[in-house]
């Protein structure tokens, strides 16, 4: 009887040590923030990466991981590690607008089949989508994919991150486009990295989105003058 109890306690101790070790590894691998009813992954550390892949856990220390990115972060939670594949756990419901900003090496995303949240990944187009209040959101167009044509579906009303994406052509029922820029009702929304713009090109716009301005800083000083005018408007 004594031996049996001792063996049982030893087994329980081993399980406890293993659980504490797994928890410690997760805590060390991920930087988290408290959000309503769960955790947000604000960042990762090198220990979270295995062969270019990061797996977002269902929970950490019994607390569900429900969000990717954090409101106090201006760039991707994946950092500058060159992550190529992301596996999203079953409890993740959504992402911040900047959660994938700068995640330019991503080639593939997998979402747990148990995930009942708002996220969906289209492997054919390489697009991570979400829904909020019935509206479609393009969360991330994987810029690491091969160059191809892409048309934004009618159900998409907002785009979080398509920077550095490589298109043959880009189309949308919401935005106007000539292949070098996107605009909507006189507002410049996005310019294609590396595109060349002739003098007077930006005269057609009366306002500009901040993300466009960040990509336009490489323009000549003469063209920047027009951009400055747009910003002041």
Residue frames as qw, qx, qy, qz and C-alpha x, y, z in Angstrom:
[[0.000, 0.885, 0.466, 0.000, 0.00, 0.00, 0.00],
 [0.308, -0.800, 0.113, 0.503, 2.81, 2.37, 0.93],
 [0.412, -0.158, 0.604, 0.663, 4.64, 1.55, -2.29],
 [0.246, 0.597, 0.681, 0.346, 1.50, 2.09, -4.35],
 [0.095, -0.946, -0.263, 0.164, 0.81, 5.48, -2.77],
 [0.400, -0.625, 0.315, 0.592, 4.45, 6.48, -3.17],
 [0.405, 0.123, 0.675, 0.604, 4.36, 5.53, -6.84],
 [0.130, 0.793, 0.569, 0.173, 1.14, 7.50, -7.37],
 [0.223, -0.914, -0.057, 0.335, 2.59, 10.60, -5.69],
 [0.451, -0.375, 0.489, 0.645, 5.78, 10.29, -7.71],
 [0.337, 0.419, 0.684, 0.494, 3.72, 10.10, -10.89],
 [0.015, -0.918, -0.397, 0.006, 1.70, 13.17, -9.90],
 [0.371, -0.752, 0.167, 0.519, 4.92, 15.02, -9.14],
 [0.448, -0.048, 0.606, 0.656, 6.28, 14.19, -12.58],
 [0.193, 0.687, 0.615, 0.337, 3.09, 15.46, -14.23],
 [0.193, -0.934, -0.204, 0.219, 3.22, 18.66, -12.15],
 [0.434, -0.541, 0.354, 0.627, 6.86, 19.26, -13.03],
 [0.384, 0.242, 0.666, 0.592, 6.09, 18.68, -16.72],
 [0.061, 0.839, 0.519, 0.152, 3.11, 21.07, -16.60],
 [0.291, -0.874, -0.003, 0.388, 5.13, 23.77, -14.85],
 [0.469, -0.284, 0.507, 0.665, 7.92, 23.32, -17.39],
 [0.295, 0.492, 0.659, 0.486, 5.51, 23.63, -20.33],
 [0.083, -0.930, -0.355, 0.052, 3.93, 26.72, -18.76],
 [0.404, -0.707, 0.192, 0.547, 7.34, 28.30, -18.19],
 [0.443, 0.026, 0.602, 0.664, 8.30, 27.68, -21.81],
 [0.154, 0.720, 0.587, 0.338, 5.10, 29.32, -23.04],
 [0.245, -0.922, -0.174, 0.243, 5.52, 32.30, -20.74],
 [0.445, -0.524, 0.366, 0.628, 9.07, 32.73, -21.96],
 [0.409, 0.204, 0.674, 0.580, 8.13, 32.32, -25.63],
 [0.038, 0.680, 0.537, 0.498, 5.26, 34.84, -25.74],
 [0.070, -0.049, -0.293, 0.952, 4.77, 38.42, -24.59],
 [0.123, -0.569, -0.788, -0.200, 1.15, 38.82, -23.53],
 [0.145, -0.182, 0.155, -0.960, -1.29, 41.57, -22.58],
 [0.150, 0.374, 0.829, -0.387, -4.45, 41.26, -20.54],
 [0.283, -0.103, -0.370, -0.879, -7.58, 41.92, -22.58],
 [0.665, -0.117, 0.248, -0.694, -11.20, 41.25, -21.74],
 [0.933, -0.028, 0.218, -0.286, -11.67, 37.57, -20.96],
 [0.952, 0.147, 0.101, 0.249, -8.23, 36.47, -22.11],
 [0.495, -0.530, 0.307, 0.616, -4.74, 37.21, -23.37],
 [0.571, 0.814, -0.051, -0.091, -3.47, 39.08, -26.42],
 [0.831, -0.064, 0.171, 0.526, -0.16, 38.03, -27.97],
 [0.036, 0.967, -0.055, -0.247, 1.81, 41.28, -28.07],
 [0.264, 0.759, -0.586, -0.102, 5.07, 39.71, -29.18],
 [0.995, -0.037, -0.085, 0.041, 7.10, 36.53, -29.50],
 [0.311, -0.761, 0.551, 0.140, 10.59, 35.54, -28.51],
 [0.350, 0.506, -0.736, -0.281, 13.01, 33.38, -30.43],
 [0.202, -0.114, 0.949, -0.215, 12.09, 30.32, -28.39],
 [0.618, 0.378, 0.427, -0.542, 8.59, 30.42, -29.92],
 [0.585, 0.616, -0.338, -0.405, 9.98, 29.67, -33.39],
 [0.680, -0.186, 0.701, 0.106, 10.57, 26.14, -34.65],
 [0.452, 0.127, 0.700, 0.539, 11.85, 25.81, -38.21],
 [0.018, -0.118, -0.331, -0.936, 10.29, 29.13, -39.19],
 [0.413, -0.498, -0.640, -0.415, 6.94, 28.25, -37.63],
 [0.117, -0.155, 0.534, -0.823, 5.12, 29.80, -34.69],
 [0.365, -0.423, -0.806, -0.196, 2.18, 28.03, -33.03],
 [0.281, -0.406, 0.197, -0.847, -0.18, 30.29, -31.08],
 [0.109, -0.087, -0.945, 0.295, -1.31, 28.24, -28.04],
 [0.316, -0.600, -0.646, -0.349, -4.96, 27.80, -27.14],
 [0.467, -0.858, -0.103, -0.186, -4.21, 29.14, -23.67],
 [0.437, 0.424, -0.535, 0.586, -1.39, 30.16, -21.35],
 [0.042, 0.058, -0.719, 0.691, -1.64, 29.24, -17.66],
 [0.088, 0.476, 0.850, -0.207, -5.29, 28.34, -18.17],
 [0.195, 0.680, 0.168, -0.687, -6.13, 31.72, -19.71],
 [0.686, 0.507, 0.486, 0.188, -7.35, 31.61, -23.33],
 [0.262, -0.303, 0.335, 0.853, -5.34, 33.41, -26.01],
 [0.384, 0.676, 0.605, -0.172, -8.03, 35.39, -27.85],
 [0.306, 0.940, 0.033, -0.146, -6.21, 38.13, -29.77],
 [0.767, 0.127, 0.143, 0.613, -3.20, 38.63, -32.03],
 [0.265, 0.504, 0.030, 0.821, -1.37, 41.93, -31.59],
 [0.327, -0.592, -0.522, 0.519, -1.78, 44.61, -28.94],
 [0.137, 0.936, 0.307, 0.102, -3.08, 48.17, -29.06],
 [0.296, -0.890, 0.213, 0.275, 0.22, 49.60, -27.81],
 [0.607, -0.187, 0.589, 0.500, 2.19, 47.97, -30.66],
 [0.382, 0.712, -0.122, -0.576, 2.72, 49.67, -34.03],
 [0.362, 0.464, -0.741, -0.322, 4.19, 46.61, -35.76],
 [0.812, -0.034, -0.510, -0.281, 3.64, 42.89, -36.03],
 [0.737, -0.552, 0.314, -0.231, 3.67, 40.67, -32.95],
 [0.971, 0.143, 0.039, 0.189, 5.93, 38.34, -34.97],
 [0.420, -0.759, 0.277, 0.414, 8.78, 40.83, -34.76],
 [0.379, 0.759, -0.448, -0.282, 11.73, 40.65, -37.14],
 [0.595, -0.334, 0.731, -0.007, 12.27, 36.91, -36.89],
 [0.302, 0.345, -0.704, -0.542, 11.35, 35.99, -40.47],
 [0.508, 0.111, 0.788, -0.330, 8.47, 33.71, -39.50],
 [0.201, 0.146, -0.693, -0.677, 7.16, 31.88, -42.59],
 [0.466, -0.319, -0.761, -0.319, 4.30, 29.82, -41.12],
 [0.251, -0.217, 0.464, -0.821, 1.76, 30.69, -38.42],
 [0.375, -0.329, -0.857, -0.128, -0.63, 28.28, -36.71],
 [0.287, -0.358, 0.156, -0.875, -3.49, 30.03, -34.90],
 [0.003, -0.065, -0.921, 0.385, -5.07, 28.38, -31.83],
 [0.117, -0.497, -0.825, -0.241, -8.73, 27.61, -31.34],
 [0.206, -0.723, -0.518, 0.408, -9.52, 30.56, -29.03],
 [0.215, -0.228, 0.179, 0.933, -8.18, 33.42, -31.17],
 [0.301, 0.710, 0.596, -0.223, -11.09, 35.65, -32.18],
 [0.384, 0.904, 0.144, 0.121, -9.38, 38.49, -34.00],
 [0.679, -0.017, 0.006, 0.734, -6.36, 40.73, -34.51],
 [0.088, -0.782, -0.109, 0.608, -5.42, 44.39, -34.15],
 [0.546, 0.827, 0.034, -0.126, -4.95, 46.57, -37.22],
 [0.194, 0.815, -0.545, 0.004, -1.16, 46.39, -36.90],
 [0.837, -0.316, 0.439, -0.087, -0.85, 42.74, -35.83],
 [0.851, 0.194, 0.377, 0.309, 0.63, 41.76, -39.21],
 [0.290, 0.953, -0.092, 0.009, 2.22, 45.06, -40.22],
 [0.005, 0.774, -0.634, -0.004, 5.75, 44.18, -41.27],
 [0.719, -0.148, 0.677, -0.055, 5.22, 40.38, -41.26],
 [0.497, 0.651, -0.319, -0.476, 6.57, 40.20, -44.78],
 [0.082, 0.392, -0.907, -0.130, 8.02, 36.68, -44.68],
 [0.599, 0.107, 0.667, -0.430, 4.77, 34.84, -43.97],
 [0.219, 0.179, -0.778, -0.561, 3.95, 32.25, -46.62],
 [0.490, -0.267, -0.788, -0.260, 1.28, 30.20, -44.89],
 [0.343, -0.258, 0.460, -0.777, -1.33, 30.47, -42.14],
 [0.438, -0.223, -0.858, -0.148, -3.26, 27.62, -40.55],
 [0.428, -0.353, 0.255, -0.792, -6.22, 28.09, -38.24],
 [0.177, -0.036, 0.939, -0.292, -7.31, 25.38, -35.80],
 [0.287, -0.284, -0.759, -0.511, -10.38, 23.51, -37.02],
 [0.323, -0.547, -0.711, 0.301, -11.84, 24.05, -33.55],
 [0.126, -0.191, -0.102, 0.968, -11.61, 27.82, -33.94],
 [0.099, 0.687, 0.715, 0.087, -15.10, 29.35, -34.00],
 [0.178, -0.609, -0.108, 0.766, -13.92, 32.95, -34.13],
 [0.429, 0.813, 0.140, -0.368, -14.09, 35.53, -36.88],
 [0.061, -0.660, 0.611, 0.433, -10.84, 34.63, -38.66],
 [0.887, 0.312, 0.339, -0.026, -10.61, 32.66, -41.91],
 [0.210, -0.600, 0.565, 0.526, -7.65, 31.99, -44.20],
 [0.805, 0.551, 0.091, -0.200, -7.93, 31.49, -47.96],
 [0.659, -0.374, 0.502, 0.416, -4.89, 29.46, -49.00],
 [0.623, 0.515, 0.461, 0.366, -5.58, 30.00, -52.71],
 [0.205, 0.894, 0.092, 0.388, -5.30, 33.78, -52.52],
 [0.575, 0.042, -0.414, 0.704, -3.10, 33.94, -49.41],
 [0.184, -0.516, -0.003, -0.837, -5.53, 36.22, -47.58],
 [0.233, -0.279, -0.792, 0.491, -6.41, 36.24, -43.88],
 [0.248, -0.485, -0.333, -0.770, -9.92, 37.64, -43.41],
 [0.083, -0.232, -0.757, 0.606, -12.11, 38.53, -40.47],
 [0.189, -0.627, -0.538, -0.531, -15.63, 39.72, -39.83],
 [0.169, -0.212, -0.515, 0.813, -16.74, 42.39, -37.39],
 [0.314, 0.445, 0.339, -0.767, -20.33, 43.50, -37.06],
 [0.702, 0.524, 0.470, -0.106, -21.16, 41.70, -40.30],
 [0.374, 0.883, -0.230, -0.165, -18.48, 43.58, -42.27],
 [0.943, 0.134, -0.006, 0.304, -15.57, 41.86, -43.99],
 [0.196, -0.910, 0.336, 0.147, -11.99, 42.85, -43.15],
 [0.828, 0.419, -0.277, 0.249, -8.87, 41.95, -45.10],
 [0.646, -0.743, 0.118, 0.129, -6.50, 41.42, -42.18],
 [0.341, -0.622, 0.583, 0.396, -3.40, 40.35, -44.12],
 [0.824, 0.549, -0.108, -0.095, -2.44, 39.66, -47.72],
 [0.811, -0.385, 0.287, 0.335, 0.63, 37.46, -47.49],
 [0.267, 0.891, -0.274, -0.244, 3.31, 39.51, -49.22],
 [0.361, -0.479, 0.774, 0.203, 5.65, 36.51, -49.34],
 [0.735, 0.351, 0.577, -0.061, 3.44, 34.84, -51.96],
 [0.438, 0.084, 0.550, 0.707, 4.24, 34.81, -55.65],
 [0.166, 0.292, -0.073, -0.939, 3.06, 37.77, -57.71],
 [0.104, 0.384, 0.885, 0.242, -0.49, 37.29, -58.93],
 [0.229, -0.378, -0.259, -0.859, -3.66, 39.18, -59.75],
 [0.160, -0.334, -0.816, 0.443, -6.11, 39.73, -56.93],
 [0.237, -0.487, -0.323, -0.776, -9.55, 41.23, -56.72],
 [0.103, -0.052, 0.659, -0.743, -10.86, 42.32, -53.35],
 [0.097, -0.433, -0.885, -0.143, -14.23, 40.59, -52.79],
 [0.207, -0.604, -0.282, -0.716, -17.35, 42.71, -52.48],
 [0.671, -0.628, -0.392, -0.037, -17.82, 41.65, -48.86],
 [0.632, -0.183, -0.221, 0.720, -14.54, 43.29, -47.81],
 [0.021, -0.950, -0.262, -0.168, -15.11, 46.80, -46.47],
 [0.244, -0.915, 0.322, 0.005, -11.73, 47.43, -44.78],
 [0.851, 0.308, -0.310, 0.291, -8.12, 46.41, -45.30],
 [0.614, -0.767, 0.102, 0.158, -5.63, 46.24, -42.44],
 [0.355, -0.660, 0.554, 0.363, -2.44, 45.20, -44.20],
 [0.850, 0.455, 0.240, 0.117, -1.57, 44.69, -47.86],
 [0.019, 0.914, -0.372, -0.158, 1.73, 46.56, -47.74],
 [0.159, -0.541, 0.791, 0.239, 4.61, 45.02, -49.70],
 [0.751, 0.267, 0.591, -0.123, 2.19, 42.71, -51.47],
 [0.118, -0.316, 0.656, 0.675, 3.19, 41.85, -55.04],
 [0.599, 0.520, 0.504, -0.342, 0.37, 42.17, -57.59],
 [0.348, 0.211, 0.613, 0.677, 0.16, 41.84, -61.33],
 [0.203, -0.460, -0.282, -0.817, -3.09, 43.76, -61.01],
 [0.068, -0.253, -0.756, 0.600, -5.23, 44.73, -58.04],
 [0.234, -0.381, -0.463, -0.765, -8.94, 45.45, -58.23],
 [0.034, -0.275, -0.746, 0.606, -11.74, 46.41, -55.90],
 [0.050, -0.674, -0.637, -0.371, -15.38, 47.35, -55.98],
 [0.360, -0.827, -0.307, 0.303, -14.67, 49.91, -53.26],
 [0.328, -0.680, 0.227, 0.615, -11.47, 51.61, -54.45],
 [0.617, 0.778, -0.082, -0.086, -10.33, 53.16, -57.68],
 [0.668, -0.465, 0.461, 0.353, -6.97, 51.94, -58.96],
 [0.579, 0.746, -0.268, -0.192, -4.54, 52.26, -61.85],
 [0.925, 0.134, -0.263, 0.239, -2.14, 49.59, -60.61],
 [0.445, 0.365, -0.379, 0.725, 0.13, 52.12, -58.88],
 [0.099, -0.109, 0.475, -0.868, -2.26, 53.52, -56.28],
 [0.187, -0.532, -0.823, -0.068, -5.63, 52.97, -54.62],
 [0.058, -0.062, 0.180, -0.980, -8.04, 55.80, -53.84],
 [0.099, -0.561, -0.822, -0.002, -11.59, 56.39, -52.67],
 [0.042, -0.911, -0.403, -0.070, -13.63, 59.55, -53.19],
 [0.209, 0.897, -0.152, 0.358, -10.58, 61.76, -53.65],
 [0.547, -0.721, 0.412, -0.107, -8.62, 60.23, -50.75],
 [0.531, 0.508, -0.678, 0.027, -5.33, 58.49, -51.54],
 [0.882, -0.395, 0.087, -0.242, -5.43, 55.16, -49.68],
 [0.799, -0.332, 0.424, 0.267, -2.31, 53.27, -50.80],
 [0.426, 0.764, -0.420, -0.244, 0.61, 53.47, -53.19],
 [0.988, 0.088, -0.067, 0.105, 2.53, 50.51, -54.55],
 [0.537, -0.686, 0.340, 0.354, 6.10, 50.25, -53.20],
 [0.509, -0.179, 0.588, 0.603, 8.58, 51.06, -55.95],
 [0.414, 0.719, 0.533, 0.163, 6.00, 52.67, -58.26],
 [0.314, -0.067, 0.157, 0.934, 7.06, 55.71, -60.31],
 [0.137, 0.793, 0.556, -0.209, 4.72, 58.70, -60.37],
 [0.398, 0.462, 0.248, 0.752, 4.87, 61.52, -62.94],
 [0.067, -0.079, -0.245, 0.964, 4.71, 65.18, -61.95],
 [0.436, -0.060, -0.103, -0.892, 1.18, 66.24, -61.15],
 [0.423, -0.136, -0.883, -0.149, -0.01, 62.70, -60.41],
 [0.251, -0.353, -0.760, 0.484, -1.17, 63.56, -56.89],
 [0.140, -0.012, -0.012, -0.990, -3.10, 66.68, -57.91],
 [0.487, -0.269, -0.637, -0.533, -6.21, 64.53, -58.29],
 [0.549, -0.395, -0.699, 0.232, -6.38, 63.83, -54.53],
 [0.186, -0.757, 0.008, -0.626, -7.67, 66.14, -51.80],
 [0.602, -0.628, 0.396, -0.295, -6.61, 64.04, -48.78],
 [0.565, 0.410, -0.714, 0.057, -4.31, 61.16, -47.94],
 [0.889, -0.427, -0.140, -0.087, -4.28, 58.16, -45.58],
 [0.370, -0.810, 0.455, 0.013, -1.32, 58.03, -43.19],
 [0.823, -0.122, 0.519, 0.196, -0.17, 54.61, -44.43],
 [0.660, 0.671, 0.201, 0.271, 0.21, 56.07, -47.91],
 [0.002, 0.961, -0.238, 0.139, 2.32, 58.93, -46.60],
 [0.661, -0.555, 0.495, 0.101, 4.71, 56.47, -44.93],
 [0.788, 0.166, 0.497, 0.322, 5.36, 54.86, -48.31],
 [0.438, 0.842, 0.194, 0.247, 5.72, 58.17, -50.13],
 [0.401, -0.857, 0.170, 0.277, 8.72, 59.48, -48.19],
 [0.646, -0.148, 0.502, 0.555, 11.01, 58.26, -51.00],
 [0.444, 0.775, 0.391, 0.223, 9.46, 60.66, -53.48],
 [0.451, 0.334, -0.006, 0.827, 11.29, 63.72, -54.74],
 [0.140, -0.322, -0.413, 0.841, 11.13, 66.93, -52.72],
 [0.244, 0.009, -0.296, -0.924, 8.96, 68.55, -55.36],
 [0.532, -0.282, -0.697, -0.390, 6.37, 65.79, -55.09],
 [0.387, -0.308, -0.712, 0.499, 6.58, 65.79, -51.32],
 [0.069, 0.040, 0.129, -0.988, 5.32, 69.36, -51.40],
 [0.547, -0.180, -0.446, -0.685, 1.99, 68.14, -52.79],
 [0.602, -0.254, -0.748, 0.116, 1.88, 65.39, -50.18],
 [0.215, -0.142, -0.487, 0.834, 2.39, 68.01, -47.46],
 [0.328, -0.062, -0.120, -0.935, -0.56, 69.96, -48.84],
 [0.631, -0.216, -0.646, -0.373, -2.74, 66.85, -48.78],
 [0.498, -0.222, -0.710, 0.446, -1.84, 66.13, -45.19],
 [0.017, -0.072, -0.297, 0.952, -2.68, 69.66, -44.12],
 [0.494, -0.148, -0.348, -0.783, -6.11, 69.20, -45.65]]
